[in-house]
Amino acid sequence: MTTTVEPVLHESRAYTAHDHTTCINSALERATVICQEKGQRLTALRKQVLELVWQSHKPVGAYDVLAMLSKGQERPAAPPTVYRALDFLLEQGLIHRIASLNAFIGCSCPDTPHAGVFLICEKCRTTRELDSHDNIQNLKNAADSTGFKTSKTLIEISGLCPCCQEEASDE
């Protein structure tokens, strides 16, 4: 018998507009601690890229990060530099890659390894991470029972966020 567990929405991934300063500061503090614990260097550039990824709750592409980094700079950053920083942040579990958008979003719970489950608004691109460990484990168990060995799990669910649904009903 399979039991269904209600997914929990991470508080830091609210659909409502708010000041992202708290999200950014919390992400940077946690990243610093996580990297120290793992013996990894969170360089100034990596920290800056993480901060740019956390600017909103919308996934950001690598070239968008590059443009933001290069803004006002005499010598703009090179694409490989940005990709290396993003790869580092991915390896440390500090960000997720949203494959369908070819973009990145900050991880709301980098302290624990987990599979990402994301709700992505088709209209405004706001993305929300769900905590649904038990449901993911059920899917992995089902895959394992077929002989398939899972290595990474990332689920993307697209639709309309509450704000965009409300706007659509007002039109």
Residue frames as a rotation matrix with the C-alpha (Angstrom) as fourth column:
MET 1
0.581 0.814 0.000 0.00
0.814 -0.581 0.000 0.00
0.000 0.000 -1.000 0.00
THR 2
-0.469 -0.731 0.496 1.37
0.728 -0.638 -0.251 3.42
0.500 0.243 0.831 -0.97
THR 3
0.280 0.521 -0.806 0.81
0.849 -0.527 -0.046 6.34
-0.449 -0.671 -0.590 1.34
THR 4
0.161 -0.157 0.974 0.64
0.664 -0.713 -0.225 9.88
0.730 0.683 -0.010 0.03
VAL 5
-0.108 -0.280 -0.954 2.28
0.896 -0.443 0.028 12.65
-0.431 -0.852 0.299 1.97
GLU 6
0.886 0.447 0.124 1.26
0.461 -0.818 -0.344 16.25
-0.052 0.362 -0.931 1.47
PRO 7
-0.040 -0.935 0.353 4.19
0.848 -0.219 -0.483 18.27
0.529 0.280 0.801 0.13
VAL 8
0.417 0.063 -0.907 5.37
0.696 -0.664 0.273 21.21
-0.585 -0.745 -0.321 2.18
LEU 9
0.673 -0.201 0.711 6.00
0.456 -0.644 -0.614 24.54
0.582 0.738 -0.342 0.49
HIS 10
-0.264 -0.835 -0.483 9.23
0.958 -0.170 -0.230 26.13
0.110 -0.524 0.845 1.61
GLU 11
0.492 0.503 -0.711 8.48
0.681 -0.731 -0.046 29.42
-0.542 -0.462 -0.702 3.32
SER 12
-0.244 -0.693 -0.679 11.28
0.053 -0.708 0.704 31.20
-0.968 0.136 0.209 1.47
ARG 13
-0.938 -0.069 0.339 9.63
0.328 0.129 0.936 30.44
-0.108 0.989 -0.098 -1.86
ALA 14
-0.179 0.929 -0.324 6.50
0.410 -0.229 -0.883 32.54
-0.894 -0.291 -0.341 -1.42
TYR 15
-0.158 0.222 0.962 4.58
0.983 -0.061 0.175 33.71
0.097 0.973 -0.209 -4.49
THR 16
0.840 0.517 -0.165 3.93
0.536 -0.838 0.101 37.08
-0.086 -0.174 -0.981 -2.95
ALA 17
0.321 -0.723 0.612 6.20
0.264 -0.552 -0.791 40.02
0.910 0.415 0.013 -3.66
HIS 18
0.957 -0.079 -0.281 8.56
0.256 -0.233 0.938 40.91
-0.140 -0.969 -0.202 -0.84
ASP 19
0.563 -0.826 -0.020 12.01
-0.825 -0.561 -0.058 42.24
0.037 0.049 -0.998 -0.08
HIS 20
0.834 -0.257 -0.488 14.56
0.055 0.919 -0.390 39.61
0.549 0.299 0.781 -1.09
THR 21
0.102 -0.850 0.517 17.22
-0.732 -0.416 -0.539 40.97
0.673 -0.324 -0.665 1.24
THR 22
0.245 0.057 0.968 16.35
-0.874 0.445 0.195 38.45
-0.419 -0.894 0.158 3.94
CYS 23
0.964 0.136 0.229 16.41
-0.024 0.900 -0.434 35.54
-0.265 0.413 0.871 1.46
ILE 24
0.641 -0.767 0.003 19.74
-0.098 -0.085 -0.992 36.68
0.761 0.635 -0.130 0.01
ASN 25
0.019 -0.658 0.753 21.42
-0.910 -0.324 -0.260 37.25
0.415 -0.680 -0.604 3.38
SER 26
0.482 0.234 0.844 20.20
-0.653 0.738 0.169 33.91
-0.583 -0.633 0.509 4.72
ALA 27
0.994 -0.103 0.045 21.39
0.105 0.704 -0.702 32.09
0.041 0.702 0.711 1.56
LEU 28
0.399 -0.902 0.163 24.83
-0.333 -0.308 -0.891 33.72
0.854 0.301 -0.424 1.74
GLU 29
0.050 -0.341 0.939 25.24
-0.999 -0.018 0.046 32.94
0.001 -0.940 -0.342 5.46
ARG 30
0.697 0.286 0.658 24.22
-0.355 0.934 -0.030 29.31
-0.623 -0.213 0.753 4.95
ALA 31
0.914 -0.394 -0.096 26.48
0.043 0.330 -0.943 29.00
0.403 0.858 0.319 1.90
THR 32
0.170 -0.889 0.424 29.45
-0.754 -0.395 -0.525 30.28
0.634 -0.231 -0.738 3.88
VAL 33
0.099 -0.065 0.993 28.86
-0.882 0.455 0.118 27.74
-0.460 -0.888 -0.012 6.65
ILE 34
0.891 0.300 0.341 28.23
-0.126 0.884 -0.450 24.85
-0.437 0.358 0.826 4.24
CYS 35
0.739 -0.663 -0.120 31.39
-0.137 0.027 -0.990 25.59
0.659 0.749 -0.071 2.25
GLN 36
-0.018 -0.745 0.666 33.48
-0.943 -0.209 -0.259 25.88
0.333 -0.633 -0.699 5.43
GLU 37
0.344 0.232 0.910 32.12
-0.674 0.736 0.066 22.55
-0.654 -0.636 0.410 6.69
LYS 38
0.947 0.059 0.316 32.96
0.168 0.748 -0.642 20.89
-0.274 0.661 0.698 3.36
GLY 39
0.070 -0.991 -0.118 36.39
0.399 -0.080 0.913 22.50
-0.914 -0.110 0.390 3.16
GLN 40
0.074 0.050 0.996 35.40
0.993 -0.096 -0.069 24.40
0.093 0.994 -0.057 0.00
ARG 41
-0.767 -0.410 -0.493 36.19
0.451 -0.892 0.039 28.01
-0.456 -0.192 0.869 -0.87
LEU 42
0.432 0.874 0.223 33.28
0.874 -0.345 -0.342 30.35
-0.222 0.343 -0.913 -1.40
THR 43
-0.631 -0.763 0.143 35.24
0.769 -0.589 0.249 32.95
-0.106 0.267 0.958 -3.35
ALA 44
-0.578 0.377 -0.724 34.02
-0.085 -0.910 -0.406 36.50
-0.811 -0.173 0.558 -3.83
LEU 45
-0.742 0.284 -0.608 32.91
-0.659 -0.139 0.739 35.68
0.125 0.949 0.290 -7.38
ARG 46
-0.728 0.480 -0.490 31.03
0.372 0.876 0.306 32.53
0.576 0.040 -0.817 -6.33
LYS 47
-0.561 0.498 -0.662 29.34
0.661 -0.213 -0.720 34.50
-0.499 -0.841 -0.210 -3.56
GLN 48
-0.644 0.281 -0.712 28.41
-0.447 -0.893 0.051 37.26
-0.621 0.351 0.701 -6.01
VAL 49
-0.773 0.367 -0.518 26.95
-0.367 0.408 0.836 34.74
0.518 0.836 -0.180 -8.47
LEU 50
-0.637 0.551 -0.539 24.94
0.736 0.643 -0.213 33.11
0.229 -0.532 -0.815 -5.66
GLU 51
-0.568 0.404 -0.717 23.64
0.255 -0.742 -0.620 36.53
-0.782 -0.535 0.318 -4.65
LEU 52
-0.712 0.281 -0.643 22.56
-0.677 -0.519 0.523 37.25
-0.186 0.807 0.560 -8.24
VAL 53
-0.758 0.455 -0.467 20.76
0.130 0.808 0.574 33.90
0.639 0.375 -0.672 -8.48
TRP 54
-0.474 0.557 -0.681 18.86
0.878 0.241 -0.414 34.78
-0.067 -0.795 -0.603 -5.29
GLN 55
-0.999 0.035 -0.027 17.77
-0.037 -0.997 0.068 38.25
-0.025 0.069 0.997 -6.52
SER 56
-0.212 0.977 -0.020 14.24
-0.976 -0.211 0.058 36.98
0.052 0.032 0.998 -7.09
HIS 57
-0.193 0.224 0.955 12.25
-0.332 0.901 -0.279 33.78
-0.923 -0.371 -0.100 -7.00
LYS 58
0.888 0.371 -0.270 12.57
-0.360 0.198 -0.912 33.40
-0.285 0.907 0.310 -10.74
PRO 59
0.466 -0.753 0.465 15.20
0.652 0.647 0.395 31.19
-0.599 0.119 0.792 -12.34
VAL 60
0.642 -0.371 -0.671 18.04
-0.529 -0.848 -0.037 33.11
-0.555 0.379 -0.740 -13.98
GLY 61
0.950 -0.291 0.114 20.06
0.278 0.620 -0.733 32.00
0.143 0.728 0.670 -16.98
ALA 62
0.250 -0.948 -0.198 23.86
0.860 0.123 0.495 31.89
-0.445 -0.294 0.846 -17.06
TYR 63
-0.412 -0.418 0.810 24.02
0.799 -0.593 0.101 34.71
0.438 0.689 0.578 -19.62
ASP 64
0.610 0.628 0.483 21.72
0.214 -0.717 0.663 36.82
0.763 -0.301 -0.572 -17.45
VAL 65
0.806 -0.419 -0.418 24.16
0.469 0.022 0.883 36.29
-0.361 -0.908 0.214 -14.56
LEU 66
-0.166 -0.912 0.375 27.01
0.972 -0.086 0.220 37.20
-0.168 0.401 0.901 -16.90
ALA 67
-0.028 0.236 0.971 25.25
0.539 -0.815 0.213 40.42
0.842 0.530 -0.104 -17.95
MET 68
0.912 0.400 0.088 24.57
0.127 -0.479 0.869 41.39
0.390 -0.781 -0.488 -14.33
LEU 69
0.530 -0.796 -0.292 28.17
0.687 0.201 0.698 40.67
-0.498 -0.570 0.653 -13.35
SER 70
-0.314 -0.723 0.615 29.53
0.949 -0.245 0.196 42.67
0.009 0.646 0.764 -16.27
LYS 71
0.596 0.646 0.477 27.27
0.639 -0.741 0.207 45.68
0.487 0.182 -0.854 -15.76
GLY 72
0.959 -0.183 0.218 29.42
-0.252 -0.902 0.352 48.74
0.132 -0.392 -0.910 -15.11
GLN 73
0.541 -0.808 0.233 32.64
0.261 0.425 0.867 46.72
-0.800 -0.408 0.441 -15.21
GLU 74
0.245 -0.564 -0.789 35.56
-0.822 -0.552 0.140 47.90
-0.514 0.614 -0.599 -17.29
ARG 75
-0.705 -0.492 -0.511 36.53
-0.671 0.696 0.255 44.30
0.231 0.523 -0.821 -17.97
PRO 76
0.308 0.947 0.094 33.44
-0.934 0.282 0.220 42.08
0.182 -0.155 0.971 -18.24
ALA 77
-0.118 -0.255 0.960 33.40
-0.553 0.819 0.150 38.54
-0.825 -0.513 -0.238 -16.86
ALA 78
-0.653 -0.171 -0.737 33.87
-0.729 0.403 0.553 35.70
0.203 0.899 -0.388 -19.35
PRO 79
0.369 0.890 -0.267 31.21
-0.784 0.452 0.425 33.00
0.499 0.052 0.865 -19.83
PRO 80
0.074 -0.338 -0.938 33.49
0.183 0.929 -0.321 30.16
0.980 -0.148 0.131 -18.61
THR 81
-0.883 -0.402 0.243 34.00
-0.115 -0.316 -0.942 32.06
0.456 -0.859 0.233 -15.35
VAL 82
-0.274 0.877 0.395 30.27
-0.960 -0.271 -0.063 32.23
0.052 -0.396 0.917 -14.74
TYR 83
0.490 0.464 -0.738 29.73
-0.504 0.841 0.195 28.59
0.712 0.276 0.646 -15.71
ARG 84
-0.394 -0.691 -0.606 32.49
0.217 0.570 -0.792 27.46
0.893 -0.444 -0.074 -13.32
ALA 85
-0.876 0.120 0.466 30.91
-0.466 -0.458 -0.757 29.45
0.123 -0.881 0.457 -10.49
LEU 86
0.124 0.992 -0.025 27.47
-0.978 0.126 0.167 28.00
0.169 0.003 0.986 -11.27
ASP 87
0.259 -0.107 -0.960 28.91
-0.166 0.974 -0.154 24.47
0.951 0.199 0.235 -11.44
PHE 88
-0.801 -0.589 -0.109 30.55
0.052 0.113 -0.992 24.97
0.597 -0.800 -0.059 -8.04
LEU 89
-0.616 0.632 0.471 27.29
-0.784 -0.434 -0.444 26.23
-0.076 -0.642 0.763 -6.52
LEU 90
0.387 0.735 -0.557 25.43
-0.767 0.592 0.247 23.24
0.511 0.332 0.793 -8.01
GLU 91
-0.103 -0.538 -0.837 28.01
0.056 0.837 -0.545 20.77
0.993 -0.103 -0.056 -6.66
GLN 92
-0.955 -0.287 0.077 27.66
-0.035 -0.149 -0.988 22.25
0.295 -0.946 0.132 -3.19
GLY 93
-0.394 0.888 -0.236 23.85
0.889 0.434 0.148 22.01
0.234 -0.151 -0.960 -3.34
LEU 94
-0.665 0.066 -0.744 23.43
0.366 -0.840 -0.402 25.78
-0.651 -0.539 0.535 -3.05
ILE 95
-0.329 0.584 -0.742 21.44
-0.821 -0.565 -0.081 26.17
-0.467 0.583 0.666 -6.26
HIS 96
0.000 0.389 0.921 19.32
0.326 0.871 -0.368 24.02
-0.946 0.300 -0.126 -8.56
ARG 97
-0.913 -0.190 -0.361 19.31
-0.287 -0.328 0.900 23.91
-0.289 0.925 0.245 -12.35
ILE 98
0.131 0.984 0.122 15.84
-0.195 0.146 -0.970 24.13
-0.972 0.103 0.211 -13.86
ALA 99
-0.609 -0.520 0.600 16.41
0.374 0.479 0.794 22.13
-0.700 0.708 -0.097 -17.04
SER 100
0.138 0.755 0.641 13.23
0.961 0.054 -0.271 23.16
-0.240 0.654 -0.718 -18.87
LEU 101
0.968 0.208 -0.143 14.26
0.186 -0.971 -0.152 26.82
-0.170 0.121 -0.978 -18.60
ASN 102
0.281 -0.952 0.121 18.03
0.766 0.147 -0.625 26.26
0.578 0.268 0.771 -18.80
ALA 103
0.159 -0.112 0.981 18.27
-0.370 -0.928 -0.046 28.46
0.915 -0.356 -0.189 -15.73
PHE 104
-0.545 -0.486 -0.683 19.26
0.499 0.467 -0.730 28.40
0.674 -0.739 -0.012 -12.07
ILE 105
0.429 0.666 0.610 17.49
-0.283 -0.542 0.791 29.11
0.858 -0.512 -0.044 -8.81
GLY 106
-0.478 -0.628 0.615 18.69
-0.754 -0.067 -0.654 29.24
0.451 -0.776 -0.441 -5.22
CYS 107
-0.292 0.319 -0.902 18.14
0.329 0.919 0.218 26.16
0.898 -0.233 -0.373 -3.09
SER 108
0.235 0.504 0.831 15.91
-0.583 -0.611 0.536 26.88
0.778 -0.610 0.150 -0.13
CYS 109
0.857 0.010 0.515 17.27
-0.463 0.455 0.761 23.97
-0.227 -0.890 0.395 1.91
PRO 110
0.451 -0.751 -0.482 20.95
-0.538 0.202 -0.818 23.44
0.712 0.629 -0.313 1.03
ASP 111
-0.103 -0.503 0.858 21.73
-0.992 0.110 -0.055 21.97
-0.066 -0.857 -0.511 4.44
THR 112
-0.080 0.149 0.986 20.32
-0.255 0.953 -0.164 18.59
-0.964 -0.265 -0.038 3.46
PRO 113
-0.949 -0.233 -0.212 20.73
-0.267 0.241 0.933 16.67
-0.167 0.942 -0.291 0.21
HIS 114
-0.149 0.959 0.241 17.38
0.045 0.250 -0.967 16.32
-0.988 -0.133 -0.081 -1.50
ALA 115
-0.564 0.132 0.815 15.62
0.822 0.186 0.538 15.90
-0.081 0.974 -0.213 -4.81
GLY 116
-0.877 0.217 -0.430 14.17
-0.177 -0.975 -0.130 19.09
-0.447 -0.038 0.894 -6.20
VAL 117
-0.277 0.865 0.418 10.48
0.959 0.278 0.060 19.40
-0.065 0.418 -0.906 -6.93
PHE 118
-0.874 -0.168 -0.456 9.56
0.162 -0.985 0.053 22.74
-0.458 -0.027 0.889 -8.48
LEU 119
0.287 0.937 0.196 6.34
0.814 -0.131 -0.566 24.50
-0.505 0.322 -0.801 -9.35
ILE 120
-0.784 -0.614 -0.097 7.07
0.429 -0.648 0.630 26.83
-0.449 0.452 0.771 -12.27
CYS 121
0.232 0.873 -0.429 4.60
0.161 -0.469 -0.868 29.51
-0.959 0.132 -0.249 -13.35
GLU 122
-0.043 -0.183 0.982 4.28
0.955 0.281 0.095 29.48
-0.294 0.942 0.162 -17.14
LYS 123
0.722 0.418 0.550 3.39
0.587 -0.792 -0.168 33.16
0.366 0.444 -0.818 -17.21
CYS 124
0.880 -0.328 0.344 5.63
-0.421 -0.873 0.245 34.99
0.220 -0.361 -0.906 -14.71
ARG 125
0.246 -0.797 -0.551 8.31
-0.060 0.555 -0.830 32.25
0.967 0.237 0.089 -14.26
THR 126
0.032 -0.191 0.981 8.13
-0.984 -0.178 -0.003 32.46
0.176 -0.965 -0.193 -10.46
THR 127
0.001 -0.157 -0.988 9.38
-0.162 0.975 -0.155 29.14
0.987 0.160 -0.025 -9.15
ARG 128
0.304 0.196 0.932 8.61
-0.944 -0.070 0.323 27.49
0.128 -0.978 0.163 -5.85
GLU 129
-0.582 -0.577 -0.573 10.41
-0.440 0.816 -0.375 24.50
0.684 0.034 -0.728 -4.36
LEU 130
0.599 0.789 0.134 8.41
-0.619 0.350 0.703 21.79
0.508 -0.504 0.698 -2.62
ASP 131
-0.598 -0.657 0.460 9.63
-0.801 0.499 -0.330 19.56
-0.013 -0.565 -0.825 0.17
SER 132
0.565 0.824 -0.052 8.21
-0.825 0.563 -0.052 16.20
-0.014 0.072 0.997 -0.80
HIS 133
-0.440 -0.889 0.129 10.87
-0.894 0.447 0.023 13.72
-0.078 -0.105 -0.991 0.28
ASP 134
-0.349 0.340 0.873 8.47
-0.236 0.870 -0.433 10.85
-0.907 -0.357 -0.223 0.88
ASN 135
0.742 0.665 -0.083 6.83
-0.213 0.117 -0.970 11.19
-0.636 0.737 0.229 -2.54
ILE 136
0.356 -0.715 -0.602 10.23
-0.914 -0.130 -0.385 11.31
0.197 0.687 -0.699 -4.26
GLN 137
-0.586 -0.580 0.566 11.33
-0.712 0.702 -0.017 8.24
-0.388 -0.413 -0.824 -2.33
ASN 138
0.200 0.745 0.636 8.21
-0.109 0.662 -0.741 6.43
-0.974 0.079 0.214 -3.53
LEU 139
0.863 0.082 -0.498 9.12
-0.484 -0.145 -0.863 7.31
-0.143 0.986 -0.086 -7.14
LYS 140
-0.106 -0.981 -0.165 12.72
-0.981 0.130 -0.143 6.16
0.162 0.147 -0.976 -6.63
ASN 141
-0.442 0.013 0.897 11.50
-0.443 0.866 -0.231 2.88
-0.780 -0.499 -0.378 -5.12
ALA 142
0.656 0.731 0.188 9.20
-0.130 0.354 -0.926 2.36
-0.744 0.583 0.327 -8.11
ALA 143
0.606 -0.525 -0.598 12.14
-0.769 -0.192 -0.610 3.00
0.205 0.829 -0.520 -10.48
ASP 144
-0.423 -0.817 0.392 14.38
-0.893 0.449 -0.027 0.66
-0.155 -0.362 -0.919 -8.49
SER 145
-0.009 0.502 0.865 11.73
-0.311 0.820 -0.480 -2.08
-0.950 -0.273 0.149 -8.67
THR 146
0.938 0.317 -0.140 12.05
-0.210 0.197 -0.958 -2.03
-0.276 0.928 0.251 -12.47
GLY 147
0.478 -0.843 0.248 15.82
0.835 0.523 0.168 -2.42
-0.272 0.127 0.954 -12.29
PHE 148
0.441 -0.283 0.851 16.43
0.390 -0.794 -0.466 1.24
0.808 0.538 -0.240 -13.11
LYS 149
0.009 -0.525 -0.851 19.07
0.993 -0.095 0.069 2.84
-0.117 -0.846 0.521 -10.89
THR 150
0.845 0.364 0.392 18.36
0.410 -0.911 -0.038 6.52
0.343 0.192 -0.919 -10.25
SER 151
-0.245 -0.954 -0.172 21.18
0.926 -0.178 -0.333 9.01
0.287 -0.241 0.927 -9.84
LYS 152
-0.986 0.002 -0.166 19.52
0.049 -0.952 -0.303 12.44
-0.159 -0.307 0.939 -9.81
THR 153
-0.212 0.969 0.127 15.94
0.976 0.202 0.087 13.46
0.059 0.142 -0.988 -9.37
LEU 154
-0.870 0.083 -0.487 14.48
-0.007 -0.988 -0.156 16.81
-0.494 -0.132 0.860 -10.30
ILE 155
-0.297 0.856 0.423 10.80
0.949 0.315 0.029 17.24
-0.109 0.410 -0.906 -11.02
GLU 156
-0.967 0.033 -0.253 9.39
-0.069 -0.989 0.131 20.32
-0.246 0.144 0.958 -12.70
ILE 157
-0.231 0.957 0.179 5.67
0.932 0.270 -0.242 21.01
-0.280 0.111 -0.954 -12.66
SER 158
-0.990 -0.122 0.073 4.45
0.139 -0.929 0.344 23.89
0.026 0.351 0.936 -14.76
GLY 159
-0.037 0.999 -0.016 1.19
0.983 0.039 0.182 25.76
0.182 -0.009 -0.983 -14.48
LEU 160
0.003 0.106 0.994 -0.02
0.129 -0.986 0.104 29.10
0.992 0.128 -0.016 -13.15
CYS 161
-0.850 -0.323 -0.416 0.80
0.462 -0.080 -0.883 30.60
0.252 -0.943 0.218 -9.76
PRO 162
-0.107 0.878 -0.467 -2.02
0.931 -0.076 -0.357 32.06
-0.349 -0.473 -0.809 -7.65
CYS 163
-0.260 -0.032 -0.965 -1.20
0.025 -0.999 0.026 35.65
-0.965 -0.017 0.261 -8.72
CYS 164
-0.914 -0.131 -0.385 -1.29
-0.370 -0.124 0.920 34.81
-0.168 0.984 0.065 -12.44
GLN 165
-0.656 0.754 -0.001 -4.50
0.734 0.639 0.232 32.79
0.176 0.151 -0.973 -11.98
GLU 166
-0.034 0.634 -0.773 -6.08
0.678 -0.553 -0.484 35.82
-0.734 -0.540 -0.411 -10.33
GLU 167
-0.526 -0.237 -0.817 -4.91
-0.342 -0.820 0.458 38.12
-0.778 0.520 0.351 -13.14
ALA 168
-0.990 0.140 -0.035 -6.31
0.031 0.448 0.894 35.70
0.141 0.883 -0.447 -15.73
SER 169
-0.361 0.912 -0.193 -9.69
0.932 0.346 -0.106 35.61
-0.030 -0.218 -0.975 -14.00
ASP 170
-0.080 0.274 -0.959 -9.79
0.334 -0.899 -0.284 39.43
-0.939 -0.342 -0.020 -13.86
GLU 171
-0.850 -0.350 -0.393 -9.28
-0.220 -0.442 0.870 39.72
-0.478 0.826 0.298 -17.63
